Amino acid sequence: MAGTTLAVGIVAGCATLMIGLAAVSAAALTGQRLAGAADAAALAAADAASGAVSGESCRRAGEIASASGASITACELDGLIATVSVSGVFGALTVTASARAGPPP
């Protein structure tokens, strides 16, 4: 009987650990997805500001972010340097990421 209790405890502990690791992995994946969306949106805004592509910079960034499943929360231009913040959801939480793009200083 003691062996059965020990086995059930070990299985329950392993299951709890696996559920926790799955949640942490999903959160990391969401963070990386948003970071990629912010990078792409900032690059698109900087390209539009430099004239490499047509369109208004922040509108172009919004199009790229929405294609990645994120939404723009802030878009600022300082000359040819674009700083973009995007947000998305992870469960009941709102997650944000920011990126900056433009020519080197």
LOFI-458533 format. One record per atom (N, C-alpha, C, O): residue number from 1; residue in three letters; chain; x, y, z. Coordinates in steps of 0.2 Angstrom, whole numbers, m for minus. Layout:
<sites>
+-----+------+-----+-------+-------+-------+
! seq ! type ! mol !  east ! north !    up !
+-----+------+-----+-------+-------+-------+
! NUM !  ALA !   A !     X !     Y !     Z !
...
+-----+------+-----+-------+-------+-------+
</sites>
This chain:
<sites>
+-----+------+-----+-------+-------+-------+
! seq ! type ! mol !  east ! north !    up !
+-----+------+-----+-------+-------+-------+
!   1 !  MET !   A !     4 !    m6 !     0 !
!   1 !  MET !   A !     0 !     0 !     0 !
!   1 !  MET !   A !     4 !     6 !     0 !
!   1 !  MET !   A !     2 !    11 !    m3 !
!   2 !  ALA !   A !    10 !     6 !     3 !
!   2 !  ALA !   A !    14 !    12 !     4 !
!   2 !  ALA !   A !    17 !    13 !    m3 !
!   2 !  ALA !   A !    18 !    19 !    m5 !
!   3 !  GLY !   A !    19 !     8 !    m7 !
!   3 !  GLY !   A !    22 !     9 !   m13 !
!   3 !  GLY !   A !    17 !    12 !   m18 !
!   3 !  GLY !   A !    19 !    16 !   m22 !
!   4 !  THR !   A !    10 !    10 !   m18 !
!   4 !  THR !   A !     5 !    13 !   m22 !
!   4 !  THR !   A !     5 !    21 !   m20 !
!   4 !  THR !   A !     4 !    25 !   m25 !
!   5 !  THR !   A !     5 !    23 !   m14 !
!   5 !  THR !   A !     4 !    30 !   m12 !
!   5 !  THR !   A !    10 !    34 !   m15 !
!   5 !  THR !   A !     9 !    39 !   m17 !
!   6 !  LEU !   A !    16 !    31 !   m14 !
!   6 !  LEU !   A !    22 !    34 !   m17 !
!   6 !  LEU !   A !    22 !    35 !   m24 !
!   6 !  LEU !   A !    23 !    40 !   m27 !
!   7 !  ALA !   A !    19 !    30 !   m28 !
!   7 !  ALA !   A !    19 !    30 !   m35 !
!   7 !  ALA !   A !    14 !    36 !   m37 !
!   7 !  ALA !   A !    15 !    39 !   m42 !
!   8 !  VAL !   A !     8 !    36 !   m34 !
!   8 !  VAL !   A !     3 !    41 !   m35 !
!   8 !  VAL !   A !     6 !    48 !   m34 !
!   8 !  VAL !   A !     5 !    53 !   m38 !
!   9 !  GLY !   A !    10 !    49 !   m29 !
!   9 !  GLY !   A !    13 !    55 !   m27 !
!   9 !  GLY !   A !    18 !    57 !   m32 !
!   9 !  GLY !   A !    18 !    63 !   m34 !
!  10 !  ILE !   A !    22 !    53 !   m35 !
!  10 !  ILE !   A !    27 !    54 !   m40 !
!  10 !  ILE !   A !    24 !    56 !   m46 !
!  10 !  ILE !   A !    26 !    61 !   m49 !
!  11 !  VAL !   A !    18 !    52 !   m48 !
!  11 !  VAL !   A !    15 !    54 !   m54 !
!  11 !  VAL !   A !    11 !    61 !   m54 !
!  11 !  VAL !   A !    12 !    65 !   m59 !
!  12 !  ALA !   A !     8 !    62 !   m48 !
!  12 !  ALA !   A !     5 !    69 !   m47 !
!  12 !  ALA !   A !    10 !    74 !   m47 !
!  12 !  ALA !   A !     9 !    80 !   m50 !
!  13 !  GLY !   A !    16 !    73 !   m44 !
!  13 !  GLY !   A !    21 !    78 !   m44 !
!  13 !  GLY !   A !    24 !    80 !   m51 !
!  13 !  GLY !   A !    25 !    85 !   m53 !
!  14 !  CYS !   A !    25 !    74 !   m55 !
!  14 !  CYS !   A !    27 !    75 !   m62 !
!  14 !  CYS !   A !    22 !    79 !   m66 !
!  14 !  CYS !   A !    24 !    83 !   m71 !
!  15 !  ALA !   A !    16 !    77 !   m66 !
!  15 !  ALA !   A !    10 !    80 !   m69 !
!  15 !  ALA !   A !    10 !    88 !   m68 !
!  15 !  ALA !   A !     9 !    92 !   m72 !
!  16 !  THR !   A !    11 !    89 !   m62 !
!  16 !  THR !   A !    11 !    96 !   m60 !
!  16 !  THR !   A !    16 !   100 !   m63 !
!  16 !  THR !   A !    16 !   106 !   m65 !
!  17 !  LEU !   A !    22 !    97 !   m62 !
!  17 !  LEU !   A !    28 !   100 !   m65 !
!  17 !  LEU !   A !    27 !   101 !   m73 !
!  17 !  LEU !   A !    29 !   106 !   m76 !
!  18 !  MET !   A !    25 !    96 !   m76 !
!  18 !  MET !   A !    24 !    97 !   m84 !
!  18 !  MET !   A !    19 !   102 !   m85 !
!  18 !  MET !   A !    20 !   106 !   m90 !
!  19 !  ILE !   A !    13 !   103 !   m82 !
!  19 !  ILE !   A !     9 !   108 !   m83 !
!  19 !  ILE !   A !    12 !   115 !   m82 !
!  19 !  ILE !   A !    11 !   119 !   m86 !
!  20 !  GLY !   A !    16 !   116 !   m77 !
!  20 !  GLY !   A !    19 !   122 !   m75 !
!  20 !  GLY !   A !    24 !   124 !   m81 !
!  20 !  GLY !   A !    24 !   129 !   m83 !
!  21 !  LEU !   A !    28 !   119 !   m83 !
!  21 !  LEU !   A !    33 !   120 !   m89 !
!  21 !  LEU !   A !    29 !   121 !   m95 !
!  21 !  LEU !   A !    32 !   126 !   m99 !
!  22 !  ALA !   A !    23 !   119 !   m96 !
!  22 !  ALA !   A !    20 !   120 !  m102 !
!  22 !  ALA !   A !    17 !   127 !  m102 !
!  22 !  ALA !   A !    17 !   131 !  m107 !
!  23 !  ALA !   A !    15 !   130 !   m96 !
!  23 !  ALA !   A !    13 !   137 !   m96 !
!  23 !  ALA !   A !    18 !   141 !   m97 !
!  23 !  ALA !   A !    17 !   147 !  m100 !
!  24 !  VAL !   A !    24 !   140 !   m94 !
!  24 !  VAL !   A !    30 !   144 !   m95 !
!  24 !  VAL !   A !    32 !   144 !  m102 !
!  24 !  VAL !   A !    34 !   150 !  m105 !
!  25 !  SER !   A !    32 !   139 !  m105 !
!  25 !  SER !   A !    34 !   138 !  m112 !
!  25 !  SER !   A !    29 !   142 !  m117 !
!  25 !  SER !   A !    31 !   146 !  m121 !
!  26 !  ALA !   A !    23 !   142 !  m115 !
!  26 !  ALA !   A !    18 !   146 !  m119 !
!  26 !  ALA !   A !    19 !   153 !  m118 !
!  26 !  ALA !   A !    18 !   157 !  m123 !
!  27 !  ALA !   A !    20 !   155 !  m112 !
!  27 !  ALA !   A !    22 !   162 !  m111 !
!  27 !  ALA !   A !    28 !   165 !  m115 !
!  27 !  ALA !   A !    28 !   170 !  m117 !
!  28 !  ALA !   A !    33 !   161 !  m115 !
!  28 !  ALA !   A !    39 !   163 !  m118 !
!  28 !  ALA !   A !    38 !   163 !  m126 !
!  28 !  ALA !   A !    40 !   168 !  m129 !
!  29 !  LEU !   A !    34 !   159 !  m128 !
!  29 !  LEU !   A !    32 !   159 !  m135 !
!  29 !  LEU !   A !    28 !   165 !  m137 !
!  29 !  LEU !   A !    30 !   168 !  m142 !
!  30 !  THR !   A !    24 !   167 !  m133 !
!  30 !  THR !   A !    20 !   173 !  m134 !
!  30 !  THR !   A !    24 !   179 !  m134 !
!  30 !  THR !   A !    24 !   184 !  m138 !
!  31 !  GLY !   A !    29 !   179 !  m129 !
!  31 !  GLY !   A !    34 !   185 !  m129 !
!  31 !  GLY !   A !    38 !   185 !  m135 !
!  31 !  GLY !   A !    39 !   191 !  m138 !
!  32 !  GLN !   A !    40 !   180 !  m137 !
!  32 !  GLN !   A !    45 !   180 !  m143 !
!  32 !  GLN !   A !    41 !   182 !  m150 !
!  32 !  GLN !   A !    43 !   185 !  m154 !
!  33 !  ARG !   A !    34 !   180 !  m150 !
!  33 !  ARG !   A !    30 !   181 !  m156 !
!  33 !  ARG !   A !    29 !   189 !  m156 !
!  33 !  ARG !   A !    29 !   192 !  m161 !
!  34 !  LEU !   A !    28 !   192 !  m150 !
!  34 !  LEU !   A !    26 !   199 !  m150 !
!  34 !  LEU !   A !    33 !   203 !  m151 !
!  34 !  LEU !   A !    33 !   208 !  m154 !
!  35 !  ALA !   A !    39 !   200 !  m149 !
!  35 !  ALA !   A !    45 !   204 !  m150 !
!  35 !  ALA !   A !    46 !   204 !  m158 !
!  35 !  ALA !   A !    49 !   209 !  m160 !
!  36 !  GLY !   A !    45 !   198 !  m161 !
!  36 !  GLY !   A !    46 !   198 !  m168 !
!  36 !  GLY !   A !    41 !   203 !  m172 !
!  36 !  GLY !   A !    43 !   206 !  m177 !
!  37 !  ALA !   A !    35 !   203 !  m169 !
!  37 !  ALA !   A !    30 !   208 !  m172 !
!  37 !  ALA !   A !    32 !   215 !  m171 !
!  37 !  ALA !   A !    31 !   219 !  m176 !
!  38 !  ALA !   A !    35 !   217 !  m165 !
!  38 !  ALA !   A !    37 !   224 !  m164 !
!  38 !  ALA !   A !    43 !   225 !  m169 !
!  38 !  ALA !   A !    44 !   231 !  m171 !
!  39 !  ASP !   A !    48 !   220 !  m169 !
!  39 !  ASP !   A !    54 !   221 !  m174 !
!  39 !  ASP !   A !    51 !   223 !  m181 !
!  39 !  ASP !   A !    54 !   227 !  m184 !
!  40 !  ALA !   A !    47 !   219 !  m184 !
!  40 !  ALA !   A !    45 !   219 !  m190 !
!  40 !  ALA !   A !    41 !   226 !  m191 !
!  40 !  ALA !   A !    42 !   229 !  m197 !
!  41 !  ALA !   A !    37 !   228 !  m186 !
!  41 !  ALA !   A !    33 !   234 !  m187 !
!  41 !  ALA !   A !    38 !   240 !  m187 !
!  41 !  ALA !   A !    37 !   245 !  m190 !
!  42 !  ALA !   A !    43 !   240 !  m182 !
!  42 !  ALA !   A !    48 !   245 !  m182 !
!  42 !  ALA !   A !    52 !   246 !  m189 !
!  42 !  ALA !   A !    53 !   252 !  m191 !
!  43 !  LEU !   A !    54 !   240 !  m191 !
!  43 !  LEU !   A !    57 !   241 !  m198 !
!  43 !  LEU !   A !    53 !   243 !  m203 !
!  43 !  LEU !   A !    55 !   247 !  m208 !
!  44 !  ALA !   A !    47 !   242 !  m203 !
!  44 !  ALA !   A !    42 !   244 !  m209 !
!  44 !  ALA !   A !    41 !   252 !  m208 !
!  44 !  ALA !   A !    41 !   255 !  m213 !
!  45 !  ALA !   A !    41 !   254 !  m202 !
!  45 !  ALA !   A !    40 !   261 !  m200 !
!  45 !  ALA !   A !    46 !   265 !  m202 !
!  45 !  ALA !   A !    46 !   270 !  m205 !
!  46 !  ALA !   A !    52 !   262 !  m201 !
!  46 !  ALA !   A !    58 !   266 !  m203 !
!  46 !  ALA !   A !    59 !   266 !  m210 !
!  46 !  ALA !   A !    61 !   270 !  m213 !
!  47 !  ASP !   A !    57 !   260 !  m214 !
!  47 !  ASP !   A !    58 !   260 !  m221 !
!  47 !  ASP !   A !    53 !   265 !  m224 !
!  47 !  ASP !   A !    55 !   268 !  m229 !
!  48 !  ALA !   A !    47 !   266 !  m221 !
!  48 !  ALA !   A !    42 !   271 !  m224 !
!  48 !  ALA !   A !    45 !   278 !  m223 !
!  48 !  ALA !   A !    44 !   282 !  m227 !
!  49 !  ALA !   A !    48 !   279 !  m217 !
!  49 !  ALA !   A !    51 !   286 !  m215 !
!  49 !  ALA !   A !    57 !   287 !  m220 !
!  49 !  ALA !   A !    57 !   293 !  m222 !
!  50 !  SER !   A !    61 !   283 !  m222 !
!  50 !  SER !   A !    66 !   284 !  m226 !
!  50 !  SER !   A !    64 !   284 !  m234 !
!  50 !  SER !   A !    68 !   287 !  m238 !
!  51 !  GLY !   A !    58 !   282 !  m235 !
!  51 !  GLY !   A !    56 !   283 !  m242 !
!  51 !  GLY !   A !    57 !   276 !  m246 !
!  51 !  GLY !   A !    56 !   276 !  m252 !
!  52 !  ALA !   A !    60 !   271 !  m243 !
!  52 !  ALA !   A !    61 !   265 !  m246 !
!  52 !  ALA !   A !    55 !   261 !  m248 !
!  52 !  ALA !   A !    55 !   257 !  m253 !
!  53 !  VAL !   A !    50 !   262 !  m244 !
!  53 !  VAL !   A !    43 !   260 !  m246 !
!  53 !  VAL !   A !    38 !   265 !  m246 !
!  53 !  VAL !   A !    39 !   270 !  m242 !
!  54 !  SER !   A !    32 !   265 !  m249 !
!  54 !  SER !   A !    28 !   270 !  m249 !
!  54 !  SER !   A !    23 !   269 !  m243 !
!  54 !  SER !   A !    22 !   264 !  m240 !
!  55 !  GLY !   A !    20 !   275 !  m241 !
!  55 !  GLY !   A !    15 !   275 !  m236 !
!  55 !  GLY !   A !    17 !   279 !  m230 !
!  55 !  GLY !   A !    23 !   281 !  m229 !
!  56 !  GLU !   A !    12 !   280 !  m225 !
!  56 !  GLU !   A !    14 !   283 !  m219 !
!  56 !  GLU !   A !    17 !   278 !  m214 !
!  56 !  GLU !   A !    14 !   273 !  m214 !
!  57 !  SER !   A !    22 !   280 !  m211 !
!  57 !  SER !   A !    26 !   276 !  m206 !
!  57 !  SER !   A !    22 !   272 !  m201 !
!  57 !  SER !   A !    22 !   266 !  m201 !
!  58 !  CYS !   A !    18 !   275 !  m197 !
!  58 !  CYS !   A !    15 !   272 !  m192 !
!  58 !  CYS !   A !     9 !   268 !  m194 !
!  58 !  CYS !   A !     7 !   263 !  m191 !
!  59 !  ARG !   A !     6 !   270 !  m200 !
!  59 !  ARG !   A !     0 !   266 !  m203 !
!  59 !  ARG !   A !     3 !   259 !  m206 !
!  59 !  ARG !   A !     1 !   254 !  m205 !
!  60 !  ARG !   A !     9 !   260 !  m209 !
!  60 !  ARG !   A !    13 !   254 !  m211 !
!  60 !  ARG !   A !    15 !   249 !  m206 !
!  60 !  ARG !   A !    14 !   243 !  m206 !
!  61 !  ALA !   A !    17 !   252 !  m200 !
!  61 !  ALA !   A !    19 !   248 !  m194 !
!  61 !  ALA !   A !    13 !   244 !  m192 !
!  61 !  ALA !   A !    13 !   239 !  m190 !
!  62 !  GLY !   A !     7 !   248 !  m191 !
!  62 !  GLY !   A !     1 !   245 !  m189 !
!  62 !  GLY !   A !    m2 !   239 !  m194 !
!  62 !  GLY !   A !    m4 !   234 !  m191 !
!  63 !  GLU !   A !    m1 !   240 !  m200 !
!  63 !  GLU !   A !    m2 !   234 !  m205 !
!  63 !  GLU !   A !     2 !   228 !  m203 !
!  63 !  GLU !   A !    m1 !   222 !  m203 !
!  64 !  ILE !   A !     8 !   229 !  m202 !
!  64 !  ILE !   A !    13 !   223 !  m201 !
!  64 !  ILE !   A !    11 !   220 !  m194 !
!  64 !  ILE !   A !    11 !   214 !  m194 !
!  65 !  ALA !   A !    10 !   224 !  m189 !
!  65 !  ALA !   A !     9 !   221 !  m183 !
!  65 !  ALA !   A !     2 !   217 !  m183 !
!  65 !  ALA !   A !     2 !   212 !  m180 !
!  66 !  SER !   A !    m3 !   220 !  m186 !
!  66 !  SER !   A !    m9 !   216 !  m186 !
!  66 !  SER !   A !    m9 !   210 !  m190 !
!  66 !  SER !   A !   m12 !   205 !  m189 !
!  67 !  ALA !   A !    m4 !   210 !  m195 !
!  67 !  ALA !   A !    m3 !   204 !  m199 !
!  67 !  ALA !   A !     0 !   198 !  m195 !
!  67 !  ALA !   A !     0 !   192 !  m196 !
!  68 !  SER !   A !     4 !   201 !  m189 !
!  68 !  SER !   A !     7 !   196 !  m185 !
!  68 !  SER !   A !     3 !   194 !  m179 !
!  68 !  SER !   A !     5 !   191 !  m174 !
!  69 !  GLY !   A !    m3 !   197 !  m179 !
!  69 !  GLY !   A !    m8 !   196 !  m173 !
!  69 !  GLY !   A !    m7 !   200 !  m167 !
!  69 !  GLY !   A !    m9 !   198 !  m162 !
!  70 !  ALA !   A !    m4 !   206 !  m168 !
!  70 !  ALA !   A !    m3 !   211 !  m163 !
!  70 !  ALA !   A !    m6 !   217 !  m164 !
!  70 !  ALA !   A !    m8 !   218 !  m170 !
!  71 !  SER !   A !    m6 !   222 !  m160 !
!  71 !  SER !   A !    m9 !   228 !  m161 !
!  71 !  SER !   A !    m4 !   234 !  m159 !
!  71 !  SER !   A !    m1 !   233 !  m154 !
!  72 !  ILE !   A !    m4 !   239 !  m162 !
!  72 !  ILE !   A !     1 !   245 !  m161 !
!  72 !  ILE !   A !    m2 !   248 !  m155 !
!  72 !  ILE !   A !    m8 !   250 !  m154 !
!  73 !  THR !   A !     2 !   250 !  m150 !
!  73 !  THR !   A !     0 !   254 !  m144 !
!  73 !  THR !   A !     4 !   260 !  m144 !
!  73 !  THR !   A !     2 !   265 !  m141 !
!  74 !  ALA !   A !    10 !   261 !  m147 !
!  74 !  ALA !   A !    13 !   267 !  m148 !
!  74 !  ALA !   A !    18 !   267 !  m154 !
!  74 !  ALA !   A !    21 !   261 !  m156 !
!  75 !  CYS !   A !    18 !   272 !  m158 !
!  75 !  CYS !   A !    23 !   273 !  m163 !
!  75 !  CYS !   A !    26 !   280 !  m163 !
!  75 !  CYS !   A !    22 !   285 !  m164 !
!  76 !  GLU !   A !    32 !   281 !  m163 !
!  76 !  GLU !   A !    35 !   287 !  m163 !
!  76 !  GLU !   A !    41 !   287 !  m168 !
!  76 !  GLU !   A !    44 !   282 !  m169 !
!  77 !  LEU !   A !    42 !   293 !  m171 !
!  77 !  LEU !   A !    47 !   294 !  m176 !
!  77 !  LEU !   A !    51 !   300 !  m174 !
!  77 !  LEU !   A !    49 !   305 !  m172 !
!  78 !  ASP !   A !    58 !   299 !  m174 !
!  78 !  ASP !   A !    63 !   304 !  m173 !
!  78 !  ASP !   A !    67 !   304 !  m179 !
!  78 !  ASP !   A !    73 !   300 !  m179 !
!  79 !  GLY !   A !    66 !   308 !  m184 !
!  79 !  GLY !   A !    69 !   308 !  m190 !
!  79 !  GLY !   A !    68 !   301 !  m194 !
!  79 !  GLY !   A !    62 !   300 !  m196 !
!  80 !  LEU !   A !    73 !   297 !  m195 !
!  80 !  LEU !   A !    72 !   291 !  m198 !
!  80 !  LEU !   A !    72 !   285 !  m193 !
!  80 !  LEU !   A !    72 !   279 !  m195 !
!  81 !  ILE !   A !    72 !   286 !  m187 !
!  81 !  ILE !   A !    72 !   281 !  m182 !
!  81 !  ILE !   A !    65 !   280 !  m179 !
!  81 !  ILE !   A !    62 !   285 !  m177 !
!  82 !  ALA !   A !    62 !   274 !  m180 !
!  82 !  ALA !   A !    56 !   272 !  m177 !
!  82 !  ALA !   A !    56 !   268 !  m171 !
!  82 !  ALA !   A !    60 !   263 !  m171 !
!  83 !  THR !   A !    52 !   270 !  m166 !
!  83 !  THR !   A !    51 !   266 !  m160 !
!  83 !  THR !   A !    44 !   264 !  m160 !
!  83 !  THR !   A !    39 !   268 !  m160 !
!  84 !  VAL !   A !    42 !   257 !  m160 !
!  84 !  VAL !   A !    36 !   255 !  m160 !
!  84 !  VAL !   A !    35 !   250 !  m154 !
!  84 !  VAL !   A !    39 !   246 !  m152 !
!  85 !  SER !   A !    29 !   251 !  m151 !
!  85 !  SER !   A !    27 !   246 !  m146 !
!  85 !  SER !   A !    20 !   242 !  m148 !
!  85 !  SER !   A !    16 !   245 !  m151 !
!  86 !  VAL !   A !    20 !   236 !  m147 !
!  86 !  VAL !   A !    14 !   232 !  m149 !
!  86 !  VAL !   A !    12 !   228 !  m143 !
!  86 !  VAL !   A !    15 !   227 !  m138 !
!  87 !  SER !   A !     6 !   226 !  m143 !
!  87 !  SER !   A !     3 !   222 !  m138 !
!  87 !  SER !   A !    m1 !   216 !  m140 !
!  87 !  SER !   A !    m3 !   216 !  m146 !
!  88 !  GLY !   A !    m2 !   211 !  m136 !
!  88 !  GLY !   A !    m6 !   205 !  m138 !
!  88 !  GLY !   A !    m8 !   202 !  m131 !
!  88 !  GLY !   A !    m7 !   205 !  m126 !
!  89 !  VAL !   A !   m12 !   197 !  m132 !
!  89 !  VAL !   A !   m15 !   194 !  m126 !
!  89 !  VAL !   A !   m12 !   187 !  m124 !
!  89 !  VAL !   A !   m10 !   183 !  m129 !
!  90 !  PHE !   A !   m11 !   185 !  m118 !
!  90 !  PHE !   A !    m9 !   179 !  m116 !
!  90 !  PHE !   A !   m14 !   177 !  m110 !
!  90 !  PHE !   A !   m13 !   179 !  m105 !
!  91 !  GLY !   A !   m19 !   173 !  m112 !
!  91 !  GLY !   A !   m24 !   171 !  m107 !
!  91 !  GLY !   A !   m28 !   177 !  m105 !
!  91 !  GLY !   A !   m31 !   180 !  m110 !
!  92 !  ALA !   A !   m27 !   179 !   m99 !
!  92 !  ALA !   A !   m31 !   185 !   m97 !
!  92 !  ALA !   A !   m26 !   191 !   m96 !
!  92 !  ALA !   A !   m28 !   197 !   m94 !
!  93 !  LEU !   A !   m20 !   190 !   m98 !
!  93 !  LEU !   A !   m15 !   195 !   m97 !
!  93 !  LEU !   A !   m14 !   199 !  m104 !
!  93 !  LEU !   A !   m14 !   196 !  m109 !
!  94 !  THR !   A !   m12 !   205 !  m104 !
!  94 !  THR !   A !   m10 !   209 !  m109 !
!  94 !  THR !   A !    m2 !   210 !  m109 !
!  94 !  THR !   A !     1 !   212 !  m104 !
!  95 !  VAL !   A !     1 !   208 !  m115 !
!  95 !  VAL !   A !     8 !   208 !  m115 !
!  95 !  VAL !   A !    10 !   213 !  m120 !
!  95 !  VAL !   A !     7 !   214 !  m125 !
!  96 !  THR !   A !    16 !   216 !  m119 !
!  96 !  THR !   A !    18 !   221 !  m123 !
!  96 !  THR !   A !    26 !   220 !  m125 !
!  96 !  THR !   A !    29 !   217 !  m121 !
!  97 !  ALA !   A !    28 !   223 !  m131 !
!  97 !  ALA !   A !    34 !   222 !  m133 !
!  97 !  ALA !   A !    36 !   229 !  m137 !
!  97 !  ALA !   A !    32 !   231 !  m140 !
!  98 !  SER !   A !    42 !   231 !  m137 !
!  98 !  SER !   A !    44 !   237 !  m140 !
!  98 !  SER !   A !    50 !   235 !  m145 !
!  98 !  SER !   A !    54 !   231 !  m143 !
!  99 !  ALA !   A !    51 !   239 !  m150 !
!  99 !  ALA !   A !    57 !   239 !  m154 !
!  99 !  ALA !   A !    59 !   245 !  m157 !
!  99 !  ALA !   A !    54 !   250 !  m158 !
! 100 !  ARG !   A !    65 !   246 !  m159 !
! 100 !  ARG !   A !    67 !   252 !  m162 !
! 100 !  ARG !   A !    71 !   250 !  m168 !
! 100 !  ARG !   A !    75 !   246 !  m168 !
! 101 !  ALA !   A !    70 !   254 !  m174 !
! 101 !  ALA !   A !    74 !   253 !  m180 !
! 101 !  ALA !   A !    75 !   259 !  m183 !
! 101 !  ALA !   A !    72 !   264 !  m183 !
! 102 !  GLY !   A !    80 !   259 !  m187 !
! 102 !  GLY !   A !    83 !   265 !  m191 !
! 102 !  GLY !   A !    90 !   264 !  m193 !
! 102 !  GLY !   A !    93 !   259 !  m192 !
! 103 !  PRO !   A !    93 !   270 !  m196 !
! 103 !  PRO !   A !   100 !   269 !  m198 !
! 103 !  PRO !   A !   104 !   270 !  m192 !
! 103 !  PRO !   A !   102 !   272 !  m186 !
! 104 !  PRO !   A !   110 !   267 !  m192 !
! 104 !  PRO !   A !   115 !   267 !  m187 !
! 104 !  PRO !   A !   117 !   274 !  m185 !
! 104 !  PRO !   A !   117 !   279 !  m189 !
! 105 !  PRO !   A !   118 !   275 !  m178 !
! 105 !  PRO !   A !   120 !   282 !  m176 !
! 105 !  PRO !   A !   126 !   285 !  m179 !
! 105 !  PRO !   A !   129 !   290 !  m178 !
+-----+------+-----+-------+-------+-------+
</sites>
